[in-house]
Amino acid sequence: MIIDTHMHLLDERFNIDRSLVIARAKQVGISKFIEVTCEVKSWEQARKLAEDEYNIFMSLGIHPINACCIQQYSYNNILQKMAKYHKCVAIGEIGLDYHDKPSYHEVLKQKLCFIQQLNIALNLNKPVIIHCRDAYEDAINILSQYNMGLKGVIHCFSGSLKYAQEFLKLGFLLGVDGPITYSTKLQYVISQISINNIVVETDSPYLVPNKHKNHITRNEPCYITSIIEQIAKIKNISYHTVLKHTTNNALKLFNLK
Ligand SMILES: [Zn+2]
């Protein structure tokens, strides 16, 4: 059993063949999916998707990129309410993204939006799915204030080994995606991290794994096997061992059965 812990199947690039994409994923052994949202307007669509598809669960959140255009406080009650739905297994993706050099004011908004959603996750006892890009110091500072009260995953981790270890110390897992098939820096970090601290995710339609890059520009959950194969290679363990551990980690983190 494989779990794709992070996908965006609601992306319009899947409008033409969404059900085929799900069918192909099931063929390679994916039995559970987590649809991750980035903005308020997709929460209701995600709920519908989770209702229609037995295997699909959802995560509700506002991505840091969308934090600056959101009316503060107006969404908190909606999130609190919608996140109580039994198929909402996490709050995310939430976090900090400094890649495009946000202004001081934008950074403040990102932080406020992030902290408010962390507090909601804490209140509801849900794990968080964290997007962190070029903002490791600030993310670690914020998360460490929760004194291990939060659990979650650092989605598509791409930082240094030092940052990886700091997140693990705070009780977080690392989400591994397509870049593991070509980023030697990430391969090194993952080689140093216990398999008990890793979950696999595709981030479809983004982050196509290497071996599909030549002929495919849209990632989809069925390519998750390339990620598992690469982790097995790096750690010199079997595909099955990677699968067993990463699935158990995901089941535990997201409280799935
Ligand atoms: Zn994502």
Residues whose N, C-alpha, C, O or C-beta is under 5 A from the ligand:
A	BS01	ZN	D203
